[in-house]
Amino acid sequence: MMADATPRRVLVIGAGIVGLALAFRLRREGAEVAVVDPEPPGKGGASFGNAGAISASSVAPLAMPGMLKQVPRMLLDPSAPLHVPAAYWLRAMPWLLRFVASARPAQVARAAAALDQLQHLATEQHIDLAREVGAPELIRMTGNLYLYRSREQMRKDDAAWDLRRAYGARVEVLDRNGIVELEPEAAPAYQVGVFLPDHAWCASPARYAHAVASAFLQGGGEIRRDRIKALVVTAGRVTGAQGDAQLHRADEVVVAAGAWSAKLVAPLGYRIPLETQRGYHVNLVDPGIAIRRPVVPADRKVFITPMETALRVAGTVEFGGLDRAPDEHRARLLYDDLAAVFPQARFTRKEPFWMGHRPCLPDSVPVIGPAQRIGGLWFAFGHGHLGLTGSAPTARMLAPAILGRPANQDLAPFAAERFA
């Protein structure tokens, strides 16, 4: 417990896996913690619908030099793995320009160093968190398998794999026989594999979020249903947040509202270039195939994951903002992706689909740490497609700082002020 006579009151805005993991850690350390969100924990959002991968070695930012060649296709091809609808081009252009600038070698090096600092112990930290919340069986240690059609196709990703190796990742390149040993049902078109034996995955992201929320409540935390409209600042220090239902007072406020975070902090002078990567998934309850780990066809940019109750095909990145309706065409592309890798899989193409918002920054580095201009305000958002991976590490990194304790982590690379 904290040594302070009066424990700090901390308000965490956002009941996704990042906010929940942080709230759980803060409560374990003795703070009085409330989580506020308009939806129940883990319901419907990216913490519910993600692919389940815990990718500790994913240090290569999305903006890599080779990626820039794909920008024209992103704009023009509605079937591209990463797509910007024409009606959203003007809105997305400032973000895309920052994205292009982030692909410079110096920027890539800074991003990779920051992502490694955050994630290099992610697997161990998730194993610990799952054990602490009573759901150790959810974290599986059978690795992740990436598939390529040829060595030539794999060379396009050499820079990313070299970055992973430089930060200590075990990267095993497999021939066709090696692929078959791991996943015998993979299509013969895929002749080269990359196996990451130290990567983990979560067999039910939704149940994981629920387990963290339950443990947080059992430990004395509070979860409130409310939609936060504004942060309240008095004399240069945050004093709470105003919701539709009530004023939530606190000594420290953490914005962990995912893709909605930038809107909350903008009135305070923070213009953070946060976009939503709109991702989709379909779940197949009886797919007729059995795989043991996430399988990632590199040419398709999707994850095929054996969840507890269904086979999940998750992926695609679509820019379109927070209010645009889901695009069923984008979701239905996932069936073609699955058929390319596992042609024997069974599906009807009529299964319900899900769409959620991944909060994405142009340099792929989340915003984590204190607001330097406003006392008591903290940020924990922008993890992109690595929200699950980065949740437990973010909690470990940020909780000591919020509680005023010494920390051995440098938060400077994650500062919101880098976008000034």
C-alpha positions in Angstrom: 0.0 0.0 0.0 1.0 3.6 -0.4 2.9 5.3 2.3 0.8 8.5 1.9 -1.7 9.2 4.7 -4.3 9.9 2.1 -4.2 7.7 -1.1 -4.4 9.6 -4.3 -7.7 9.6 -6.2 -7.1 8.5 -9.8 -9.6 8.7 -12.5 -8.9 6.5 -15.6 -11.0 7.6 -18.6 -11.4 4.5 -20.8 -12.3 0.9 -20.0 -10.3 -0.8 -22.8 -7.5 -3.1 -21.9 -4.9 -0.3 -21.6 -7.1 1.6 -19.1 -8.1 -1.5 -17.2 -4.5 -2.8 -16.9 -3.4 0.6 -15.6 -6.3 0.9 -13.2 -5.6 -2.6 -11.8 -2.0 -1.8 -11.3 -2.7 1.5 -9.6 -5.2 -0.1 -7.3 -2.8 -2.8 -6.4 -0.3 -0.1 -5.4 -2.8 1.5 -3.1 -4.4 4.3 -5.0 -8.2 5.0 -4.9 -9.1 4.3 -8.6 -12.2 4.8 -10.6 -12.6 3.9 -14.3 -15.2 5.7 -16.3 -16.5 4.7 -19.8 -19.8 4.9 -21.6 -19.6 1.1 -22.3 -18.9 -1.9 -20.0 -15.3 -3.1 -19.9 -14.2 -4.9 -23.0 -17.5 -4.5 -24.8 -17.4 -4.0 -28.5 -14.2 -2.0 -28.9 -10.7 -2.9 -30.0 -10.0 -4.6 -26.7 -12.8 -7.0 -27.6 -12.2 -7.5 -31.3 -8.5 -7.6 -31.7 -6.5 -10.5 -33.2 -5.1 -11.6 -29.8 -1.4 -11.3 -30.7 1.1 -10.3 -28.0 3.9 -9.1 -30.2 6.8 -8.1 -27.9 9.3 -7.8 -30.8 7.0 -5.6 -33.0 9.4 -2.7 -33.0 9.2 -1.7 -36.7 6.8 1.2 -37.0 4.1 1.2 -39.7 5.9 4.0 -41.6 8.8 2.1 -43.0 10.6 3.3 -46.2 9.2 0.3 -48.2 5.7 1.0 -47.0 5.6 4.4 -48.7 5.4 2.7 -52.2 2.0 1.4 -51.1 0.5 4.9 -50.4 -0.9 5.4 -53.9 -2.6 1.9 -53.7 -4.0 2.9 -50.3 -5.7 5.8 -51.9 -7.0 4.1 -55.0 -7.7 0.4 -54.3 -10.7 -0.3 -52.1 -9.4 -3.9 -51.6 -5.9 -2.9 -50.4 -5.0 -4.1 -46.9 -4.6 -0.4 -45.9 -7.2 1.8 -47.5 -8.3 5.5 -47.4 -11.8 6.0 -48.9 -11.9 8.9 -51.4 -14.3 10.8 -49.3 -11.8 10.8 -46.5 -8.7 11.8 -48.5 -8.7 15.5 -47.5 -9.3 14.7 -43.8 -6.5 12.1 -43.8 -3.9 14.1 -45.7 -2.3 15.9 -42.8 -1.9 12.6 -41.0 -0.5 10.9 -44.1 2.0 13.7 -44.6 3.3 13.1 -41.0 3.2 9.4 -41.7 5.5 9.8 -44.7 7.8 12.0 -42.7 8.0 9.3 -40.0 9.5 6.9 -42.5 12.9 8.7 -42.5 15.7 6.5 -41.1 16.3 8.7 -38.0 12.6 8.7 -37.2 12.3 4.9 -37.7 15.3 4.4 -35.4 13.7 6.5 -32.6 10.3 4.8 -33.0 11.9 1.3 -32.8 13.9 2.2 -29.7 10.8 3.5 -28.0 8.7 0.5 -28.9 11.4 -1.8 -27.7 11.6 0.1 -24.4 7.8 -0.3 -23.9 7.3 -3.9 -25.2 10.5 -6.0 -24.6 9.0 -7.6 -21.5 5.4 -7.7 -22.8 5.2 -11.5 -22.8 6.3 -11.8 -19.2 4.2 -8.9 -18.1 1.1 -10.4 -19.6 1.8 -13.8 -18.1 2.0 -12.1 -14.7 -1.1 -10.0 -15.3 -3.2 -13.0 -16.4 -2.1 -14.9 -13.4 -2.9 -12.0 -11.0 -6.4 -11.7 -12.4 -7.1 -15.5 -12.3 -7.0 -16.3 -16.0 -3.5 -17.7 -16.7 -4.8 -20.1 -19.3 -5.6 -17.2 -21.7 -2.0 -16.4 -22.5 -0.6 -19.1 -24.9 3.0 -19.6 -25.7 3.0 -21.3 -29.1 4.5 -18.5 -31.1 3.4 -16.6 -34.2 3.9 -17.8 -37.8 4.2 -15.4 -40.7 3.9 -16.8 -44.3 5.4 -15.7 -47.6 4.9 -17.1 -51.1 8.6 -16.8 -51.9 11.9 -15.5 -50.7 11.5 -12.6 -53.1 8.3 -11.5 -51.4 9.9 -11.9 -48.0 12.8 -9.5 -49.0 10.3 -6.6 -49.0 10.1 -7.0 -45.2 13.8 -7.5 -44.6 14.2 -4.1 -42.9 11.5 -4.9 -40.4 12.9 -8.3 -39.6 16.4 -6.9 -39.3 15.0 -4.4 -36.8 13.4 -7.1 -34.7 16.7 -9.1 -34.7 18.7 -6.0 -33.7 16.5 -5.8 -30.6 17.0 -9.4 -29.7 14.1 -11.2 -31.3 14.4 -14.9 -32.2 13.4 -15.0 -35.8 13.4 -18.5 -37.4 13.1 -18.6 -41.2 11.4 -21.8 -42.4 11.2 -23.6 -45.7 8.0 -25.4 -46.8 8.7 -28.4 -44.7 9.1 -26.2 -41.6 5.8 -24.6 -42.3 4.1 -27.9 -42.6 5.5 -29.1 -39.3 3.9 -26.2 -37.5 0.7 -25.8 -39.6 0.2 -28.7 -42.0 -3.0 -27.2 -43.4 -1.4 -24.0 -44.8 -1.8 -23.7 -48.5 1.2 -24.9 -50.6 1.5 -21.5 -52.3 3.2 -20.3 -49.1 6.8 -21.6 -49.4 8.6 -19.5 -46.8 7.8 -19.0 -43.2 9.0 -16.8 -40.4 8.4 -18.2 -36.9 8.6 -16.1 -33.8 8.8 -18.8 -31.1 8.9 -16.4 -28.2 5.7 -14.6 -29.1 2.5 -15.2 -27.1 -1.2 -14.7 -27.9 -4.4 -14.3 -26.0 -7.1 -16.9 -26.6 -9.9 -14.5 -25.7 -9.2 -10.7 -25.6 -12.8 -10.0 -24.3 -12.5 -12.5 -21.5 -9.1 -11.1 -20.6 -10.5 -7.6 -20.3 -13.4 -8.9 -18.2 -11.0 -10.8 -15.9 -8.9 -7.6 -15.4 -12.0 -5.6 -14.7 -13.4 -8.2 -12.2 -10.1 -8.4 -10.3 -10.0 -4.6 -10.2 -13.5 -4.4 -8.7 -12.7 -7.2 -6.2 -9.7 -5.3 -5.1 -11.7 -2.2 -4.3 -11.7 -0.3 -7.6 -14.8 1.4 -9.1 -16.2 1.3 -12.6 -18.6 4.1 -13.6 -20.8 4.2 -16.7 -20.6 7.8 -18.1 -19.5 9.6 -21.2 -16.8 12.2 -20.4 -17.4 15.5 -22.2 -14.5 17.6 -20.8 -11.6 17.6 -18.5 -11.8 20.1 -15.6 -8.7 22.2 -15.0 -8.3 24.7 -12.1 -5.3 26.9 -11.7 -3.2 24.9 -14.1 -4.1 21.5 -12.6 -6.7 18.9 -13.5 -9.3 18.4 -10.8 -11.6 15.9 -12.5 -13.7 15.3 -15.6 -17.2 16.3 -16.5 -19.5 13.5 -17.8 -23.0 13.5 -19.1 -24.2 12.1 -15.7 -21.9 13.7 -13.2 -18.7 15.5 -12.3 -15.9 13.0 -11.5 -13.4 14.6 -9.1 -9.8 13.3 -8.9 -6.3 14.2 -7.9 -4.9 12.6 -11.1 -6.7 11.9 -14.4 -5.5 9.5 -17.0 -6.8 9.8 -20.6 -6.9 6.2 -21.9 -9.9 6.6 -24.2 -8.3 5.0 -27.3 -9.3 6.7 -30.6 -11.4 9.2 -28.7 -8.6 10.6 -26.6 -7.4 13.4 -28.9 -10.9 15.0 -28.8 -10.7 15.1 -25.0 -7.3 16.8 -24.8 -7.7 19.2 -27.8 -9.5 21.9 -25.7 -6.4 22.0 -23.5 -4.1 22.9 -26.3 -2.9 19.4 -27.3 -3.3 18.9 -31.0 -2.3 15.2 -31.2 -2.5 13.7 -34.7 -4.5 10.6 -33.7 -6.3 8.7 -36.4 -8.4 5.6 -36.1 -7.3 2.5 -37.9 -10.7 0.9 -38.5 -10.1 -2.9 -38.2 -12.5 -5.7 -39.0 -12.9 -9.3 -38.0 -15.1 -12.3 -38.7 -15.4 -15.3 -36.4 -15.9 -18.9 -37.7 -17.4 -21.2 -35.2 -17.0 -24.4 -37.3 -14.2 -23.6 -39.7 -13.2 -27.2 -40.4 -9.5 -26.5 -39.7 -7.4 -26.6 -36.6 -4.4 -24.3 -36.1 -2.3 -23.9 -33.0 -1.1 -20.3 -33.2 -1.8 -17.0 -35.0 -0.9 -17.3 -38.7 -0.1 -14.1 -40.6 0.0 -14.2 -44.4 2.3 -11.3 -45.1 0.7 -10.6 -48.5 -2.7 -10.4 -46.9 -1.9 -8.4 -43.7 -4.4 -10.3 -41.6 -4.1 -12.5 -38.5 -5.8 -15.9 -38.4 -6.1 -16.8 -34.7 -7.6 -19.9 -33.0 -9.7 -18.2 -30.3 -11.5 -20.1 -27.5 -14.8 -20.4 -29.2 -14.1 -19.6 -32.9 -11.4 -19.1 -35.5 -10.9 -15.3 -35.9 -9.8 -13.7 -39.1 -8.8 -10.1 -38.2 -7.2 -7.3 -40.0 -7.4 -4.7 -42.8 -6.7 -1.0 -42.0 -9.2 1.5 -43.1 -9.2 5.2 -42.4 -12.6 6.8 -42.2 -12.9 8.5 -38.8 -15.0 7.7 -35.8 -18.4 8.3 -37.2 -18.4 6.7 -40.7 -20.5 3.5 -40.8 -18.7 0.1 -41.1 -18.0 -1.0 -44.6 -19.2 -4.5 -45.1 -17.1 -4.9 -48.3 -14.0 -4.5 -46.1 -15.1 -7.2 -43.7 -16.0 -9.6 -46.5 -12.4 -9.3 -47.9 -11.3 -11.4 -44.9 -12.9 -14.5 -46.3 -10.7 -14.2 -49.4 -7.7 -13.8 -47.1 -8.6 -17.0 -45.2 -9.3 -19.0 -48.3 -5.9 -18.0 -49.7 -4.1 -19.5 -46.7 -6.5 -22.3 -45.7 -8.5 -23.2 -48.8 -10.2 -26.1 -47.0 -11.7 -23.8 -44.4 -15.5 -23.8 -44.1 -17.5 -20.5 -44.0 -20.8 -19.1 -45.4 -19.6 -15.5 -46.1 -22.7 -14.5 -44.0 -21.1 -14.6 -40.5 -21.6 -11.4 -38.5 -18.6 -9.1 -38.7 -17.1 -6.6 -36.3 -15.5 -3.3 -36.8 -13.5 -1.4 -34.2 -11.2 1.6 -33.8 -7.5 1.3 -33.2 -5.9 4.6 -32.1 -3.0 5.3 -34.4 -0.2 7.9 -34.4 1.9 8.6 -37.5 5.1 7.4 -35.9 3.5 4.3 -34.3 4.7 5.4 -30.8 1.9 5.8 -28.2 1.5 8.8 -26.0 2.3 7.8 -22.5 3.2 10.0 -19.6 2.4 13.4 -17.9 1.0 16.4 -19.6 3.9 18.8 -19.2 1.7 21.9 -19.2 -1.1 20.7 -16.9 -0.5 19.2 -13.5 -2.2 15.9 -12.6 -3.0 15.0 -16.2 -1.7 11.8 -17.8 -1.9 10.2 -21.2 -2.0 6.5 -22.1 -3.3 6.1 -25.7 -2.3 5.7 -29.3 -1.0 2.1 -29.3 -2.4 1.4 -32.8 -2.5 -2.3 -33.6 -0.4 -3.1 -30.5 -2.9 -2.1 -27.9 -3.1 -5.5 -26.3 0.6 -6.0 -26.5 1.3 -2.6 -24.9 -1.4 -2.7 -22.2 0.4 -4.5 -19.4 3.7 -2.8 -20.2 2.1 0.7 -20.2 0.6 -0.1 -16.7 4.0 -1.1 -15.4 5.7 2.0 -16.9 3.1 4.6 -15.9 1.7 3.5 -12.5 4.9 4.4 -10.5 5.1 7.9 -12.1 1.4 8.6 -11.3 2.0 7.6 -7.7 5.1 9.9 -7.5 7.5 7.0 -7.1 10.9 6.6 -8.7 10.8 4.7 -12.1 13.6 3.3 -14.2 11.7 4.1 -17.4 12.3 7.2 -19.6 8.9 8.6 -20.6 10.4 11.3 -22.9 10.1 9.3 -26.1 6.4 8.9 -25.5 5.6 12.6 -24.7 2.6 14.2 -26.2 4.6 17.4 -26.7 6.7 15.7 -29.4 3.9 16.7 -31.8 4.1 20.4 -31.0 
